[in-house]
Every structure is written in C-alpha cells, then in structure tokens.
Amino acid sequence: MRALLLFGAVTALLCMPAVAVADWSDNFDGYADGTKLYHVGGWTGWDDVEAAAGTVSSAQARSGPHSVVVSNDMGIDCVHPFDPPYTTGAWSFTAHQYVPSNLDGLTYFIMNNVYNHGGPYQWAIEMHMDPATGMVNEQLRDSGGGNATPLVYDAWVEIRVDFDLDLDTCDAYYNNVLIASGTWTSSSYPTLEFANVDLYAPHNVGVYYDDISLVPEPASCLLLALGVLALRRR
C-alpha cells in the first residue's frame, strides 16, 4: 500500500503543469512600464540593435501588470538569444500573444536554431499572423506539411512549439490547433539546436506578448500509470 501511494505521489508530481519547472520564463512584470528591453533580462534587438528591442507595456497584460509590445515604433524585432544554445532534450516553448483587430501588417513569431548578432542565422519556426488573409500559418516545414488556422484578434492566444532535439521532431500549435508537424531542422536550416526567440513586428500597430516559457516536456504519465496498475495487481 505504501509503495502504491509513493507511485501515485511521484506520478502526480511529474504530471503537474510544466510551468512549475520552467527552465526559462519571463512575464515582464519585473520591469518598469516603458522599459526598453535592450540588455534587460536577456532581451535585446536583432543584431543587438537597441532601437529594435521591444518595450515593456501596461496597455495589455495576460498576467500581472505588464507585457512586451513590438511594432515599428516600440521595437520592431525583439530577440532573446540563448547562449549556449540548447542542443539536446525534448522541450515545450510557450508564448501568449495579443493581436489588436486593427493590425496593419504581417507579424511573425520566430524561433532560430542558429542565431548570432550579425549572423550567421538559421530559422526553425516562422509563424505568420497575416491580417490580409485572417490566417496563421507556419512557413518552414519542408518535411512535415502544415495547416493554416484563423487569426484571433483582441484576445490572448497561446502559441506552443513542442520540439525534440534528440529525435529532430517538431509540432507547432496556435490557439491549440496543430498548424505544422515534422522535423525541427529543414534542408535549408539543418542545425539541430535552439538558439533564439524572435518577436518580429514590421508594422505600425503594436502586438503584445506575455508569459513566455521554455520547459522540459513532461515525463510520460502513461508509463507511470502503468507502473501503478502493475503494482496494484501485485
């Protein structure tokens, strides 16, 4: 009976929400409103250009008082490099995005498998949120296909990318819809690493991000449950 309870406790702990064991996260609430995210919290602008870095904002927030906003005026290309890059393991990267209904240009959520200020660069994920079509798609999966899904306006929407750097697999979700599935690498961008997240917004209307995290993919609850069942039979 004690062993059964122990198995149950371990199962419960390992199946808790992944955010509790985040390897990296940022909710932007620790920064003052209006802060330029240039060499702040690991953030900067593409190629380390200060003007490209995003801006902390209280205009929208999913949790707490702040998010980061990106646009032509607020910082067009906000990046967070990871040095050294991630090279092994199975991971889940989550970001929450708020797109105003008056969005006036294509906006991008990008994950780079190679990133260096001034180059070279490689792209593993490039989601397009396109107000011209009202759709979201993922452009880089030349090995697994993809599906477009409607762009959601004036609400916080989850973006999630599950990727395995040992198996070279990737599943990309927008608003809980699988929009692309295949390999993390591609023929054009073959490096099996994760090096940078890029919030790219070449338009005038601000797009907001909040509650961003990178977590190890949870251990299989199914295997633990089978262990509990086996112990119960004994």
Helices and strands as residue ranges (DSSP letters): H 2-14, G 18-21, E 24-26, E 44-45, G 46-48, G 50-52, E 55-57, E 67-70, E 77-86, E 90-98, E 107-114, E 122-130, E 135-138, E 149-150, E 156-164, E 169-174, E 177-182, E 194-200, E 207-216, H 221-233
